């Protein structure tokens, strides 16, 4: 079983934005404050069991340092705010699991201990995002600063298949260039602007290429501390759309907040499955799909589903599904049903590759069915029905256009299965969660 990544964040770590440190000066970083507020709202309903916290100012090693301490403690006392103090729970077992999983991509140094101090790169994001701590998650703390940019990206990508289960979140902490204003900590250098532009472009494209293509002169001249944290973030999130919440440099240092907080992506997976089958003739394997969509809850448990395909005029082009799970996960179910709907629905010819851009997909995820003993317990807008007699079974999903009454719904399902009107058929009901493509 692999870990389920619920979200990933990239945040800056300027102590000045913490109220007890910055006071009124923090308002100069207003966009960054709004970025943190946006992250706080997005994360509040998404508790996790584990947080991987990356900070370039934590303990350093020539490679990736993973700390397996059982506790982490620290405060912003050195910045005049001793009241901003945190104590976090760690685990040597989970930290070692992360370290071993990443050994194939980089030199990993694992440190085991009882207590490790937290740096400001760790403390500031957590102080600004108290919702992260509501579920009392355990922490794995690591420093990616000793990696090459290529190793940082590869390590983040490798995290998509982290074994061990549980719900995880990533907090990748890092400031960008420190050379963006003459009055900044290192003055102004043109490389700093190039670095900021490449960072924002990489996030907007969900691609590391703008950063990995920078010259060594530009990377060194930018005076950054967050490049490897950002590449780790991009490696983990892959092609998923990144929400860029803020980007500014009010004190001559680049502060950027971004997140990937995806939904379950059932329609995206359905389209990807059809595309892969039409190109290769083979089903997309669940392991390949899980690596491509690592954040999705599609892989947590089995569930039945239907995949529907309509052309651009809204006419049905295919619809196939299952009433009971046939695969080990909902994701596997969608992969199989998407291919069946596109190429094996007996009512339609197999889909051609050229048709795919012009169709719209929807996915219905079914609840387990239950028997119905009275038609008053049905509603064609809320409940789907299964009408069964002997080996014949007819199904009708809820919320279908033109199906207004319970009698209509049952009659259509009965006729689909060629069940005689006088037959003593049984009726079961189920609900669906329906997902549509947005574009």
Protein Blocks (a to p, Z undefined) as FASTA:
>chain_A
ZZddfbdcdddfdfklpmklnmmmlmmmmmmmmmmmmmmmmmmmmccfbdcdddfkbccd
edjdddfbfbdcddfklnopaklccdddddfklmmmmmmmmmmmoccdddddfbdcddfk
lmmmmmmmmmlmmnopacddddfklpcfklmmmmmmmmmmoghijjddddddddddfblb
fklmnopafklmmmmmmmmmmmmnopaklmmmpcfklmmmnopaklmmmmmmmmmnmmac
cddfbdcdfkopacddddddddeklmmmmmmmmmmmmmnopacdfklmmmmmmmbcklmp
gcddddddddfkopafbdcddfbdfbfbfklmmmmmmmmmmmmcfkbccddfklmmmpcc
dddddddddddfbfklgcfklpccdddehjbccdddehiehiabfklmmmmmmmmnopaf
klccddddddddddddfZZ
